[in-house]
């Protein structure tokens, strides 16, 4: 079982960890924890200045995955063009759902959150919590778009922004 997991991710691969977004596997190391030898992926999240160690045998179980294919990225950008679907539920319930979608690590779900929370200049002001969720989703989306397309985050953010602004026109 562990043999298949080892070949799935390699050092220098970009991966998506659901709760943190896009990171880069720096190495695979062995550590002894509570008397057990564990093989761990060492994942660096440069922007957050964070390093995460994930047991290799638990990687897929916790939802760690490879970057999305360019096909899925274009589907996500297509999702942004759609009309915002805002449910009439209480904000606390919607906020919970948005949070779950963001932390699912699924690019299409994250794109839905960006689409639903995006505000044009002529629309009403966002609340603080709405803005926090929107920015978290937008950051995850642009980081993955940047990693998949091989560009920097600024160019990816510009691409996403053009799609969102184009939708309003």
C-alpha positions as CSV (number, residue, x, y, z in Angstrom):
1,X,0.0,0.0,0.0
2,X,2.7,2.5,1.0
3,X,4.7,1.7,-2.2
4,X,2.0,3.3,-4.4
5,X,1.8,6.4,-2.2
6,X,5.5,7.0,-2.5
7,X,5.5,7.3,-6.2
8,X,2.4,9.5,-6.3
9,X,4.2,12.6,-4.9
10,X,7.9,13.4,-5.3
11,X,10.2,16.2,-4.0
12,X,9.7,19.5,-5.9
13,X,6.1,18.6,-6.9
14,X,3.5,21.1,-6.2
15,X,0.6,19.7,-4.3
16,X,-2.7,21.0,-2.9
17,X,-3.3,20.5,0.8
18,X,-7.0,21.1,1.5
19,X,-6.7,23.3,4.5
20,X,-3.7,25.4,3.2
21,X,-3.8,25.4,-0.5
22,X,-0.8,25.0,-2.9
23,X,2.5,24.0,-1.4
24,X,5.7,22.4,-2.6
25,X,7.1,19.1,-1.4
26,X,10.6,19.9,-0.3
27,X,11.7,16.4,0.7
28,X,10.6,13.1,2.1
29,X,12.1,12.3,5.5
30,X,12.0,9.7,8.1
31,X,11.3,10.7,11.7
32,X,10.8,8.7,14.9
33,X,7.6,9.8,16.6
34,X,6.4,8.0,19.7
35,X,8.7,5.1,19.1
36,X,7.4,4.6,15.5
37,X,9.4,5.3,12.4
38,X,7.3,7.4,10.1
39,X,8.0,8.6,6.5
40,X,6.9,12.2,6.1
41,X,6.4,14.6,3.2
42,X,7.9,17.9,4.1
43,X,5.7,20.5,2.4
44,X,6.6,24.2,2.3
45,X,3.9,26.9,1.9
46,X,6.2,29.8,0.9
47,X,3.7,32.6,1.1
48,X,2.5,31.6,4.6
49,X,6.1,30.9,5.8
50,X,4.9,27.5,7.0
51,X,6.2,24.0,6.8
52,X,3.9,21.0,7.1
53,X,4.9,17.4,7.7
54,X,2.4,14.8,6.4
55,X,2.8,11.1,6.9
56,X,3.2,9.5,3.4
57,X,0.7,6.8,4.2
58,X,-1.9,9.4,5.2
59,X,-1.4,11.9,2.3
60,X,-4.4,10.9,0.2
61,X,-6.5,10.2,3.3
62,X,-6.2,13.8,4.4
63,X,-7.1,15.0,0.9
64,X,-3.7,16.0,-0.3
65,X,-3.7,15.9,-4.2
66,X,-1.7,16.9,-7.2
67,X,-2.4,20.2,-8.9
68,X,-5.6,20.4,-11.0
69,X,-5.3,19.7,-14.7
70,X,-5.4,22.7,-17.1
71,X,-8.9,21.4,-18.1
72,X,-10.2,21.7,-14.5
73,X,-8.6,25.2,-14.2
74,X,-10.6,26.3,-17.3
75,X,-13.7,24.8,-15.8
76,X,-13.1,26.8,-12.6
77,X,-12.6,30.0,-14.6
78,X,-15.8,29.2,-16.5
79,X,-17.6,28.8,-13.1
80,X,-16.6,32.3,-12.3
81,X,-18.5,33.6,-15.3
82,X,-21.8,32.1,-14.0
83,X,-24.4,34.1,-12.1
84,X,-23.8,34.2,-8.3
85,X,-26.0,31.7,-6.5
86,X,-26.7,33.2,-3.1
87,X,-29.0,31.1,-0.9
88,X,-31.5,32.8,1.3
89,X,-30.2,31.0,4.4
90,X,-28.8,32.8,7.4
91,X,-25.3,34.2,6.9
92,X,-23.8,32.0,9.6
93,X,-25.0,28.9,7.8
94,X,-23.8,30.2,4.4
95,X,-20.5,31.2,5.9
96,X,-20.0,27.7,7.2
97,X,-20.8,26.2,3.8
98,X,-18.3,28.6,2.1
99,X,-15.6,27.7,4.7
100,X,-16.2,24.0,4.0
101,X,-15.9,24.6,0.3
102,X,-12.7,26.5,0.7
103,X,-11.2,23.9,3.0
104,X,-12.3,21.0,0.7
105,X,-9.4,21.8,-1.6
106,X,-11.6,21.3,-4.6
107,X,-10.8,24.0,-7.2
108,X,-14.4,24.1,-8.6
109,X,-15.9,24.6,-5.1
110,X,-13.4,27.3,-4.4
111,X,-14.3,29.0,-7.7
112,X,-18.0,28.8,-6.7
113,X,-17.2,30.7,-3.4
114,X,-15.3,33.4,-5.3
115,X,-18.2,33.7,-7.8
116,X,-20.8,33.9,-5.1
117,X,-19.0,36.4,-2.9
118,X,-17.5,38.7,-5.6
119,X,-18.8,42.2,-5.5
120,X,-18.7,44.8,-8.3
121,X,-18.0,48.4,-7.4
122,X,-21.7,49.4,-7.8
123,X,-22.9,46.6,-5.4
124,X,-23.4,46.9,-1.7
125,X,-20.4,46.8,0.7
126,X,-19.2,43.4,1.9
127,X,-19.2,42.6,5.6
128,X,-15.9,41.8,7.2
129,X,-16.5,38.1,7.4
130,X,-17.7,38.0,3.7
131,X,-14.5,39.8,2.7
132,X,-12.3,37.4,4.7
133,X,-13.9,34.4,3.1
134,X,-13.8,35.9,-0.4
135,X,-10.1,36.8,0.0
136,X,-9.2,33.3,1.3
137,X,-11.0,31.7,-1.6
138,X,-9.6,34.1,-4.2
139,X,-6.0,33.5,-2.8
140,X,-6.4,29.7,-3.0
141,X,-7.8,30.0,-6.6
142,X,-5.1,32.3,-7.9
143,X,-2.3,30.2,-6.3
144,X,-3.5,27.1,-8.0
145,X,-4.1,28.9,-11.3
146,X,-0.6,30.3,-11.1
147,X,1.0,26.9,-10.3
148,X,-0.9,25.1,-13.0
149,X,-0.2,27.7,-15.7
150,X,3.4,28.2,-14.6
151,X,3.0,31.9,-14.2
152,X,3.4,34.1,-11.1
153,X,0.5,34.9,-8.8
154,X,0.1,38.5,-10.0
155,X,-0.6,37.3,-13.6
156,X,-2.9,34.6,-12.3
157,X,-4.8,37.2,-10.2
158,X,-5.1,39.4,-13.2
159,X,-6.6,36.5,-15.2
160,X,-9.1,35.7,-12.5
161,X,-10.0,39.4,-12.1
162,X,-10.5,39.8,-15.9
163,X,-13.0,36.9,-15.8
164,X,-14.9,38.3,-12.9
165,X,-15.0,41.8,-14.3
166,X,-15.9,40.4,-17.8
167,X,-18.9,38.6,-16.2
168,X,-20.4,41.9,-15.1
169,X,-20.3,43.5,-18.5
